[in-house]
Amino acid sequence: MSKTVTNNGGMAFASEKGMETWHEALCAPLS
């Protein structure tokens, strides 16, 4: 059970960081 929670938390964190990087990459050429 805790392994699933840890994996989901890690995936959510990685996804959030990935979206942040994507957002910066998308906005960088515009600014």
Backbone torsions as a table, in degrees:
resi	resn	phi	psi	omega
1	MET	NA	-52.4	-178.4
2	SER	-65.3	-27.8	177.9
3	LYS	-65.0	-40.6	178.9
4	THR	-64.0	-43.0	179.5
5	VAL	-62.1	-43.1	-179.9
6	THR	-64.1	-43.9	-179.8
7	ASN	-63.3	-43.8	179.5
8	ASN	-63.6	-41.5	178.4
9	GLY	-63.6	-41.6	179.1
10	GLY	-65.3	-40.9	179.8
11	MET	-67.1	-40.3	178.9
12	ALA	-63.9	-40.8	179.0
13	PHE	-65.2	-45.9	-179.8
14	ALA	-63.3	-40.4	-180.0
15	SER	-64.7	-41.1	-179.8
16	GLU	-63.9	-44.2	178.1
17	LYS	-64.9	-38.2	179.1
18	GLY	-63.6	-42.6	178.9
19	MET	-66.1	-37.7	179.0
20	GLU	-63.0	-44.6	178.9
21	THR	-64.2	-43.0	179.5
22	TRP	-62.2	-41.8	-179.2
23	HIS	-64.4	-42.3	178.6
24	GLU	-64.6	-42.8	-179.3
25	ALA	-64.5	-35.5	-179.3
26	LEU	-72.5	-39.8	-174.9
27	CYS	-83.6	-25.3	-175.9
28	ALA	-54.5	-48.4	-179.1
29	PRO	-67.3	-22.8	-176.3
30	LEU	-80.0	-28.8	-174.2
31	SER	-83.6	NA	NA
